[in-house]
Amino acid sequence: MNATDPTATGPTATDPTATATGTTATGTAATAPAADGGPGAPASAPGGDPFAPSTGAVRVFAGTGLVLLVGAFLVTVVLMLRQSFAGDGAPGPLKELAMWFLSLSGLVGLWAMCLPGDAVGHRVRRGAVFVQYALMACGPLLAAFDPS
């Protein structure tokens, strides 16, 4: 007898306990959603925490920081060029440090965005994004306050 056959009779046709053997698609196991988030699970779990830490959100912030890094680099270059043409023909001693800060910001941002989710914890990834933004902000600030 086949459970998908509507003319089937016997214990496998309607018996909910027969679902454990995989002989029928009827019973409580076939209609209950999966509790582990698999197929059949509701889109939003009623007991889930909407404010739970999300690795995906931190990766988005890291990617946004990489996009903003291009603007910070352009601002730093414009400030250095302005100092070069306004002064003695060379920017001050902090120009190299400003470029190092921008370079390290890009590396930290790539690290925070590209590493697999189970490679580092959420707090470490979140801290790396914070460091990325701090380094990115220091680049133009060092170029702006560079004595020349």
Secondary structure, 3 states (H helix, E strand, C coil): CCCCCCCCCCHHHHCHHHHHHCCCCCCHHHHCCCCCCCCCCCCCCCCCCCCCCCHHHHHHHHHHHHHHHHHHHHHHHHHHHHHHHHCCCCCCCCHHHHHHHHHHHHHHHHHHHHCCCCCCCHHHHHHHHHHHHHHHHHHHHHHHCCCC
